[in-house]
Amino acid sequence: PMLFLPGDTCQFDWSYETVELSGEIHKVKVAHFRLAHSRKCFVVAYPRETQEMVMDAHQRAFRFFDGVPKRMVYDNLKTVVDTIMTGKERQFNRRFMALAAHYLFEPVACTPASGWEKGQIENQVGNIREWLFTPCPKFNDLQELNHWLELRCQELAKRPHPTMKQYRIMDVYEMEKPHLIAIQQPFDGYIQHVLRVSNLCLVHFDRNRYSVPAHYAGKIVTVHAYADHIKMIY
């Protein structure tokens, strides 16, 4: 198996999972993170995959790991990679690169159709589906689901490490943690949109309508979109 140095690499991917929220069946998008050395995992669910949710997922993962790996490995996600060029060359999304610069990690994109480059996270997706989403879990809302997922990730870290079998995953993680980059302050993970206010004093954003003060009718406002709320900048 490929060897990874402590704190060097974390792999990332998304999966679709089925959950029951308030008595209704929903398809949610689950962000997966996996420290490649210790194998400690983190998962968090969202209603869909957007850039602001990518930002939020990274911030939650880095808080969970209590640090940031030196490299993050991706499979050419549209919310991360704007353009695929030759070899390993990529044009990453500018806002995503601001996140990477803030936390000081290097984003690395896989070669197209080369799943073995992130085999750990692909195995994790299948395992998490079996361990946490089979049978379909039931919660009141996403917040309650994500609290449970975080607790389960801590429980999964009590399993034996797959290669250093004399240790648990959590033991290897404790040895890896000093090698992670310390978090100085959180990143302000919004995506900015410049929009015009309608004559009815409404801003249309993401299939919703938001009212603004009447004197902004017909004017331009800036919307900062976060994973779970928006801010209107006048």
N, C-alpha and C positions, 0 to 999 in steps of 0.2 A: 504493500500500500504506500501511497505518496506520503512523505513526511512533511509536517508543517511545524515551523518554529512557534514557540509561545507568543501570542499577541500579534502574529504576522498576518493571518488571513481569516476573514469571515465570508461565508457564502450566503447569497440572498436569492429568494425566488418567491413567486406567488402561486397559490392554488385556489380553486373554487371548492367550497364545502357547503353542505346543507345543514341548516340549523332551524330550530323552532323558536321563534321570538314572539312572546305574547299570544301563543296559540296558533300562529301562522307560520308556514314553512317558507324559509328564505334561502336564497343562494347568497353567500357572502364570499368576499375575496380575503384570503388569509395571507399575510406577509410572514415569510419564514426567514429566520436568521440562524446561523450555526457557526460557532467558533471552531475552526478546522482542527486546532490542536487539542483542545479539551473536549470537544464535541458538545459543549453546552449549547442548548437551543433556546430560541425565543420565538413565539408566534403571537400575532395580534390580528383581529378581524376587522374588516371595514365593509361598508355596503357595496363598494366598487373600488377600482384602481384609478386614482387620479394623482397628479403630481403632489398636491398638498397632503394626500394620504401617504405617499412615499416618504415625504419629509417627516410626517408625524411618526410613522413606523420606525424610521431610523432613530429618532430622538428617544422613543420608548425603549428600543433595543439597547441603545448605549447606556441609558439609565439602568436597565436591567443588568447589563454586564458590568456596570460601574466602570466603564472605560470604553475606548474606541480602538478597534484593530487598525493595523497599519494599511491593510488592503481590504477592499470590499469587492467581491467577484459577482458579476451580473451576467444574465443571459440576454443581452441586447434588448432590454425592455424599452418600449416606446416612451415611457415616462422618464427614462434615464438617458437613453441614447437617441440623439437626433439623426445621426448619419453613420452608417457602417461603411468604412473604407477598406483598403486592402490590409490583409494580415490582421494584426491586433489594433490597428489604428481606428479610433472612433472620434466622432464629434459628440461630446456629451452635452446634455441640456445645460444652459447657462445657469439657471437657478439651482439645478442640482450640483453644479460645480461650486457654487457659493456655499452650499451645505458641506461639501467635501473639504473645501478650503477652511471653513470654520472649525471643523472637527479634525483636520489635518490627516485625513485618510486618502489613499490613492484608489480611485475607481478603476477596475479592470474588467473588460468585457470578454466573454468567451468567444471563441471562434464559432461561427454559425454551424449548426448541426454537429457540434462536438460536446455532447452532454457529459462525457467523462471528465471534462474539465471542472465540473461542479457536481461530481457524483455523490458527495456527502449530502448535499441539500436535496437532491432528487430522491435519495433514499429516505431522507427525513420526511418529505412530503407524503410518501406512501405510509410510513410508520405513524405519523401524526393523524392521518385520516383513519387508520385502523384503531389507534389507541384513544383518540379524543373525539372523533366525529362518527364513530360506529358503536352503538346505534346513534341516531340523530340526537344531539343534546338539546335540552329545553331550558330556555332562560327568558326573563322578562324583557331584556333589551341587550344591545351590544355592549354596554358598559359592564353589565353583570357577566356576560360571556367572557369578555376580555380579562376581567378580574380572575375568573376561574381558570382561563388559559394560562395566565401568569403563574398561578399556584401550581398548576399541573406541570409546567416547565421546571419549576423548582423541584417537584417530586421526581421527575424523570432524571434529574441530575444525580439522584441517589443510586442510579443503576451503575453496574461495573463499566469501566472504560473499555471499549472494544479491543484495544491493542495493549494498553498497560493494565492488565487484568487484576493486578494487585491493588489498584486504586479504583475509587468511584469517579464518575465524571466530575462531581463537585470537588473532589480532592485535587484532580488535575487542573480544574478551573482556578482554584485558590493559588496554585503554583503559577498559573498563567496570568492572573490578574495584574501583578506588578509590571508586566510587560505591555499592558494596554496603555494607550494614550489617555492621560487624565482629562476629564471634562472640566473646563474652566467656567463656562456659562452656556446655557441652552441657545440654540439657533432659533431665530424668529422665522419659523417655517411656513410662511404664507406664499401664495402665488398671486401676483398682481394683475388686475384687469382694469382697463380704463373704459368706462361706460357712460352713455348719455342717459340722463333722466328724462322720462316721458313727460308729456304735457299734463298727465294725471299724477305727476309727482311720484312715479314708480320707477324702480330700477329692476330690469329683467336680468336675472343671473341664474344659471344652472336650473332652468325650468321652474324657478320661483320668482315671485314679485315682492319687492321690498319698498316700503314707503319712505320717503325722505321729506324734509321740510319744504314747504311750498315754494320758497324763493329760489330753490335749486331746479325748478321745472325747466327743461330744455337745456340745462347746463351739463358739463362733464364732471363726473366724480370718479374716484379711484376706489376699487374694491380689493381688499386683502382677504383672500379665501384661505381658510384653515381647514383642517380635516373635519371639524365639528361645528364651526361657526364662521361668520364673516365679519369684517370690520369695514365700515364705510368711512372713507377719508374725504373730507370736504375741502 
